[in-house]
Amino acid sequence: MEKTNSYKIRIFDSKDTGQVIDVIDRVLRDIKVIPESSDRIDDEDLFQIPQIYSGRGKFWVAIENGMSI
């Protein structure tokens, strides 16, 4: 029997910041937007998600096993 993954979708919480940055960093490296040898992505917008999206929409995260994906 194949194992199925269970995901939850919810609105971003500031406690998700580190995991969101890690996911975006990993994806940008995978698609070669930033080189593997560079430091972790340091985009100021990623540290201000609640302020940037306030009144303009929502920022959603997918959660699997208690971690943002």
VMD Tcl script that builds the backbone (N, CA, C; Angstrom):
set m [mol new atoms 207]
animate dup $m
set s [atomselect $m all]
$s set {name element resname resid chain x y z} {
  {N N MET 1 A 0.845 -1.176 0.000}
  {CA C MET 1 A 0.000 0.000 0.000}
  {C C MET 1 A 0.897 1.248 0.000}
  {N N GLU 2 A 0.572 2.200 -0.841}
  {CA C GLU 2 A 1.340 3.437 -0.963}
  {C C GLU 2 A 0.936 4.432 0.112}
  {N N LYS 3 A 1.939 5.062 0.712}
  {CA C LYS 3 A 1.681 6.068 1.736}
  {C C LYS 3 A 1.249 7.367 1.062}
  {N N THR 4 A 0.207 7.995 1.596}
  {CA C THR 4 A -0.221 9.283 1.066}
  {C C THR 4 A 0.198 10.379 2.039}
  {N N ASN 5 A 0.559 11.507 1.485}
  {CA C ASN 5 A 0.937 12.653 2.312}
  {C C ASN 5 A -0.295 13.469 2.641}
  {N N SER 6 A -0.291 14.027 3.819}
  {CA C SER 6 A -1.385 14.874 4.245}
  {C C SER 6 A -0.852 16.293 4.436}
  {N N TYR 7 A -1.467 17.238 3.762}
  {CA C TYR 7 A -1.057 18.627 3.841}
  {C C TYR 7 A -2.178 19.467 4.420}
  {N N LYS 8 A -1.795 20.554 5.065}
  {CA C LYS 8 A -2.746 21.572 5.489}
  {C C LYS 8 A -2.305 22.878 4.841}
  {N N ILE 9 A -3.248 23.673 4.441}
  {CA C ILE 9 A -2.978 25.004 3.906}
  {C C ILE 9 A -3.531 25.996 4.915}
  {N N ARG 10 A -2.699 26.971 5.274}
  {CA C ARG 10 A -3.160 27.987 6.218}
  {C C ARG 10 A -2.471 29.310 5.917}
  {N N ILE 11 A -2.992 30.356 6.514}
  {CA C ILE 11 A -2.408 31.688 6.353}
  {C C ILE 11 A -1.071 31.739 7.089}
  {N N PHE 12 A -0.117 32.408 6.479}
  {CA C PHE 12 A 1.215 32.596 7.033}
  {C C PHE 12 A 1.154 33.174 8.441}
  {N N ASP 13 A 2.046 32.691 9.293}
  {CA C ASP 13 A 2.256 33.224 10.632}
  {C C ASP 13 A 3.735 33.590 10.710}
  {N N SER 14 A 4.069 34.626 11.434}
  {CA C SER 14 A 5.467 35.075 11.485}
  {C C SER 14 A 6.420 33.975 11.945}
  {N N LYS 15 A 5.924 32.991 12.678}
  {CA C LYS 15 A 6.791 31.876 13.090}
  {C C LYS 15 A 7.224 31.016 11.901}
  {N N ASP 16 A 6.575 31.190 10.736}
  {CA C ASP 16 A 6.910 30.442 9.526}
  {C C ASP 16 A 8.073 31.062 8.751}
  {N N THR 17 A 8.504 32.249 9.120}
  {CA C THR 17 A 9.469 33.010 8.331}
  {C C THR 17 A 10.703 32.198 7.949}
  {N N GLY 18 A 11.356 31.589 8.904}
  {CA C GLY 18 A 12.580 30.833 8.622}
  {C C GLY 18 A 12.362 29.704 7.647}
  {N N GLN 19 A 11.271 28.965 7.814}
  {CA C GLN 19 A 10.993 27.846 6.914}
  {C C GLN 19 A 10.615 28.332 5.522}
  {N N VAL 20 A 9.882 29.433 5.428}
  {CA C VAL 20 A 9.526 29.994 4.122}
  {C C VAL 20 A 10.797 30.418 3.382}
  {N N ILE 21 A 11.693 31.093 4.076}
  {CA C ILE 21 A 12.949 31.511 3.457}
  {C C ILE 21 A 13.747 30.295 3.007}
  {N N ASP 22 A 13.793 29.251 3.823}
  {CA C ASP 22 A 14.515 28.028 3.442}
  {C C ASP 22 A 13.940 27.403 2.172}
  {N N VAL 23 A 12.605 27.351 2.073}
  {CA C VAL 23 A 11.965 26.766 0.889}
  {C C VAL 23 A 12.273 27.600 -0.349}
  {N N ILE 24 A 12.120 28.913 -0.252}
  {CA C ILE 24 A 12.389 29.781 -1.400}
  {C C ILE 24 A 13.857 29.695 -1.802}
  {N N ASP 25 A 14.747 29.671 -0.827}
  {CA C ASP 25 A 16.181 29.545 -1.091}
  {C C ASP 25 A 16.472 28.238 -1.841}
  {N N ARG 26 A 15.900 27.141 -1.368}
  {CA C ARG 26 A 16.135 25.838 -1.992}
  {C C ARG 26 A 15.621 25.806 -3.436}
  {N N VAL 27 A 14.428 26.350 -3.645}
  {CA C VAL 27 A 13.848 26.363 -4.986}
  {C C VAL 27 A 14.700 27.213 -5.930}
  {N N LEU 28 A 15.122 28.390 -5.491}
  {CA C LEU 28 A 15.944 29.256 -6.340}
  {C C LEU 28 A 17.273 28.604 -6.693}
  {N N ARG 29 A 17.820 27.805 -5.791}
  {CA C ARG 29 A 19.054 27.068 -6.093}
  {C C ARG 29 A 18.764 25.921 -7.067}
  {N N ASP 30 A 17.659 25.222 -6.855}
  {CA C ASP 30 A 17.292 24.098 -7.724}
  {C C ASP 30 A 17.084 24.537 -9.170}
  {N N ILE 31 A 16.506 25.715 -9.359}
  {CA C ILE 31 A 16.259 26.187 -10.722}
  {C C ILE 31 A 17.388 27.103 -11.213}
  {N N LYS 32 A 18.463 27.142 -10.437}
  {CA C LYS 32 A 19.702 27.842 -10.820}
  {C C LYS 32 A 19.552 29.361 -10.956}
  {N N VAL 33 A 18.646 29.954 -10.178}
  {CA C VAL 33 A 18.530 31.407 -10.146}
  {C C VAL 33 A 19.662 31.993 -9.298}
  {N N ILE 34 A 20.003 31.287 -8.227}
  {CA C ILE 34 A 21.167 31.667 -7.422}
  {C C ILE 34 A 22.100 30.463 -7.363}
  {N N PRO 35 A 23.404 30.710 -7.326}
  {CA C PRO 35 A 24.366 29.598 -7.327}
  {C C PRO 35 A 24.392 28.852 -5.999}
  {N N GLU 36 A 24.712 27.578 -6.060}
  {CA C GLU 36 A 24.829 26.742 -4.860}
  {C C GLU 36 A 25.819 27.323 -3.856}
  {N N SER 37 A 26.857 27.981 -4.345}
  {CA C SER 37 A 27.922 28.457 -3.479}
  {C C SER 37 A 27.586 29.754 -2.747}
  {N N SER 38 A 26.475 30.399 -3.092}
  {CA C SER 38 A 26.149 31.679 -2.455}
  {C C SER 38 A 25.550 31.464 -1.065}
  {N N ASP 39 A 25.533 32.549 -0.295}
  {CA C ASP 39 A 24.932 32.510 1.040}
  {C C ASP 39 A 23.421 32.360 0.926}
  {N N ARG 40 A 22.794 32.066 2.067}
  {CA C ARG 40 A 21.333 31.954 2.124}
  {C C ARG 40 A 20.714 33.246 1.594}
  {N N ILE 41 A 19.625 33.099 0.870}
  {CA C ILE 41 A 18.941 34.261 0.302}
  {C C ILE 41 A 18.629 35.260 1.417}
  {N N ASP 42 A 18.851 36.524 1.121}
  {CA C ASP 42 A 18.641 37.576 2.112}
  {C C ASP 42 A 17.805 38.680 1.484}
  {N N ASP 43 A 16.554 38.364 1.191}
  {CA C ASP 43 A 15.641 39.304 0.565}
  {C C ASP 43 A 14.817 39.968 1.667}
  {N N GLU 44 A 14.945 41.269 1.787}
  {CA C GLU 44 A 14.270 42.012 2.848}
  {C C GLU 44 A 12.765 41.753 2.874}
  {N N ASP 45 A 12.144 41.591 1.703}
  {CA C ASP 45 A 10.698 41.343 1.631}
  {C C ASP 45 A 10.294 40.079 2.387}
  {N N LEU 46 A 11.155 39.075 2.391}
  {CA C LEU 46 A 10.819 37.814 3.061}
  {C C LEU 46 A 10.756 37.962 4.579}
  {N N PHE 47 A 11.373 39.010 5.107}
  {CA C PHE 47 A 11.322 39.262 6.545}
  {C C PHE 47 A 10.170 40.198 6.907}
  {N N GLN 48 A 9.416 40.641 5.899}
  {CA C GLN 48 A 8.313 41.575 6.122}
  {C C GLN 48 A 7.013 41.091 5.478}
  {N N ILE 49 A 6.812 39.802 5.431}
  {CA C ILE 49 A 5.631 39.243 4.759}
  {C C ILE 49 A 4.328 39.817 5.316}
  {N N PRO 50 A 4.144 39.871 6.641}
  {CA C PRO 50 A 2.870 40.427 7.137}
  {C C PRO 50 A 2.653 41.885 6.706}
  {N N GLN 51 A 3.701 42.689 6.712}
  {CA C GLN 51 A 3.554 44.096 6.336}
  {C C GLN 51 A 3.301 44.245 4.830}
  {N N ILE 52 A 3.975 43.454 4.033}
  {CA C ILE 52 A 3.846 43.557 2.581}
  {C C ILE 52 A 2.457 43.119 2.114}
  {N N TYR 53 A 1.919 42.067 2.716}
  {CA C TYR 53 A 0.624 41.542 2.272}
  {C C TYR 53 A -0.565 42.160 3.008}
  {N N SER 54 A -0.311 42.924 4.045}
  {CA C SER 54 A -1.386 43.523 4.823}
  {C C SER 54 A -2.264 44.406 3.942}
  {N N GLY 55 A -3.544 44.099 3.886}
  {CA C GLY 55 A -4.485 44.876 3.118}
  {C C GLY 55 A -4.429 44.639 1.619}
  {N N ARG 56 A -3.512 43.773 1.158}
  {CA C ARG 56 A -3.360 43.542 -0.285}
  {C C ARG 56 A -3.646 42.099 -0.670}
  {N N GLY 57 A -3.820 41.245 0.293}
  {CA C GLY 57 A -4.045 39.838 -0.011}
  {C C GLY 57 A -3.543 38.979 1.129}
  {N N LYS 58 A -3.365 37.729 0.866}
  {CA C LYS 58 A -2.907 36.770 1.882}
  {C C LYS 58 A -1.666 36.040 1.381}
  {N N PHE 59 A -0.843 35.610 2.296}
  {CA C PHE 59 A 0.317 34.770 1.996}
  {C C PHE 59 A 0.022 33.433 2.659}
  {N N TRP 60 A -0.068 32.392 1.869}
  {CA C TRP 60 A -0.461 31.080 2.356}
  {C C TRP 60 A 0.752 30.158 2.449}
  {N N VAL 61 A 0.723 29.217 3.387}
  {CA C VAL 61 A 1.766 28.200 3.492}
  {C C VAL 61 A 1.127 26.824 3.496}
  {N N ALA 62 A 1.866 25.861 2.959}
  {CA C ALA 62 A 1.451 24.459 3.028}
  {C C ALA 62 A 2.243 23.819 4.158}
  {N N ILE 63 A 1.578 23.053 4.982}
  {CA C ILE 63 A 2.207 22.415 6.130}
  {C C ILE 63 A 2.111 20.908 5.976}
  {N N GLU 64 A 3.258 20.238 6.119}
  {CA C GLU 64 A 3.303 18.776 6.102}
  {C C GLU 64 A 4.096 18.333 7.317}
  {N N ASN 65 A 3.514 17.499 8.135}
  {CA C ASN 65 A 4.174 17.005 9.343}
  {C C ASN 65 A 4.689 18.154 10.220}
  {N N GLY 66 A 3.909 19.228 10.334}
  {CA C GLY 66 A 4.271 20.341 11.203}
  {C C GLY 66 A 5.297 21.291 10.632}
  {N N MET 67 A 5.701 21.117 9.373}
  {CA C MET 67 A 6.710 21.995 8.781}
  {C C MET 67 A 6.181 22.640 7.514}
  {N N SER 68 A 6.559 23.905 7.294}
  {CA C SER 68 A 6.198 24.594 6.048}
  {C C SER 68 A 6.911 23.914 4.893}
  {N N ILE 69 A 6.183 23.768 3.782}
  {CA C ILE 69 A 6.798 23.176 2.587}
  {C C ILE 69 A 6.608 24.093 1.403}
}
mol reanalyze $m
mol bondsrecalc $m
mol representation Tube
mol addrep $m
